[in-house]
């Protein structure tokens, strides 16, 4: 594969030399992009420091988070990018007693606030969507089996 360019920190690689030859036309990419085949992102594990899992939205779109039994983990999204969708796989501990909270910049459906599945080793998917750089909208799917 030939290295084409970097677009806003995203490294683009070509499957053929003919695509690589057009690299000067790729940057900046401000038109529609059609991809045939799969597109994937790197998955990063979030660490918890002082009961807070900081989610730097400028680094990735896929994260994993392992909750600590009996502890509330504050999920704090930073560096919001308008038009971004981020997924976090949240896994409960062996006792299923970890909880989650969010800062005020996170909006959740009224009457449907996300609470982690209270089951041993449960897996939830939390999706964060941004339309601007000030608010994150959250939806979730609980207790994946």
C-alpha positions in Angstrom: 0.0 0.0 0.0 1.2 3.5 -0.7 0.9 6.3 1.8 -1.2 9.1 0.4 -1.5 11.9 2.9 -2.7 13.0 6.3 -6.0 14.8 6.5 -6.6 16.4 9.9 -4.4 13.8 11.5 -6.1 10.8 9.7 -3.5 8.8 7.7 -4.9 7.8 4.3 -3.3 4.8 2.5 -4.0 3.7 -1.0 -4.6 0.2 -2.3 -2.9 1.0 -5.6 -0.3 3.3 -7.1 -2.8 5.1 -9.3 -4.7 6.3 -6.2 -1.4 7.4 -4.6 -0.6 9.5 -7.6 -3.7 11.6 -6.9 -2.6 12.5 -3.3 -2.4 16.2 -4.1 -6.1 16.2 -4.9 -7.1 14.6 -1.6 -6.1 17.2 0.9 -8.3 18.8 2.1 -11.2 16.4 1.7 -14.4 18.5 1.6 -16.5 16.5 -0.8 -18.5 13.3 -0.6 -16.5 10.2 0.0 -17.8 6.8 -1.1 -16.2 3.8 0.4 -16.8 0.3 -1.0 -15.9 -2.4 1.5 -15.5 -2.0 5.2 -14.2 0.9 7.2 -13.1 0.5 10.8 -11.6 2.5 13.6 -9.2 1.6 16.3 -10.6 0.6 19.7 -9.1 2.2 22.7 -9.4 1.1 26.4 -10.4 4.0 28.7 -8.6 4.2 32.0 -10.2 5.4 35.3 -8.3 7.9 37.3 -9.9 9.3 40.5 -13.3 7.7 39.5 -13.3 9.5 36.2 -12.9 8.0 32.7 -11.9 10.9 30.4 -13.1 10.3 26.8 -11.0 12.4 24.4 -13.3 12.5 21.4 -10.5 13.8 19.2 -8.6 10.6 19.5 -11.0 7.9 18.5 -14.6 6.8 17.9 -14.6 3.4 19.7 -13.7 2.8 23.3 -14.0 0.2 26.0 -14.6 0.8 29.7 -14.5 -1.7 32.5 -16.5 -0.6 35.6 -15.1 -1.1 39.1 -17.4 -3.0 41.5 -19.1 -0.7 44.0 -17.7 2.5 42.4 -19.4 5.3 40.4 -17.4 6.1 37.3 -17.8 9.6 35.9 -17.6 9.5 32.1 -16.3 12.9 31.0 -16.2 13.5 27.2 -13.7 16.2 26.1 -12.7 17.7 22.7 -16.1 17.4 21.1 -16.1 17.4 17.3 -19.3 18.4 15.6 -20.8 15.6 13.6 -19.1 12.8 15.5 -20.5 9.5 16.8 -18.6 7.6 19.5 -19.4 4.2 20.9 -18.3 2.9 24.3 -18.5 -0.7 25.3 -19.2 -0.6 29.1 -18.5 -3.9 31.0 -19.6 -4.5 34.5 -17.4 -6.0 37.1 -17.9 -9.5 38.6 -20.4 -8.2 41.1 -22.4 -6.0 38.8 -22.3 -3.0 41.2 -20.5 -0.4 39.2 -22.4 2.8 38.3 -21.9 5.6 35.8 -22.5 9.4 35.8 -22.0 12.2 33.2 -21.3 15.9 33.4 -23.9 18.5 32.5 -22.8 18.7 28.9 -24.3 15.3 28.3 -28.0 15.1 27.4 -29.9 11.9 27.9 -33.5 11.0 27.0 -35.9 12.2 29.6 -37.0 9.4 31.9 -34.4 7.1 30.3 -31.1 8.1 31.9 -28.4 5.5 31.3 -27.6 3.3 34.3 -25.3 0.4 33.8 -26.8 -3.1 33.7 -26.6 -4.3 37.3 -25.6 -7.9 36.3 -22.3 -9.6 36.8 -20.1 -9.0 33.7 -22.9 -7.3 31.7 -22.0 -5.5 28.6 -23.7 -2.2 27.5 -23.1 0.0 24.5 -23.2 3.7 25.1 -23.4 5.9 22.0 -22.4 9.6 22.1 -23.4 11.9 19.3 -22.3 15.5 18.8 -23.8 18.2 16.5 -21.7 21.0 17.9 -18.8 21.4 20.3 -20.9 22.0 23.4 -23.4 19.2 23.9 -23.2 15.4 23.7 -26.3 13.4 23.2 -26.3 9.9 24.7 -28.3 6.8 24.0 -27.6 3.2 25.2 -28.3 -0.4 24.6 -28.2 -2.4 27.9 -27.3 -5.9 28.8 -26.1 -7.3 25.5 -26.2 -11.1 25.3 
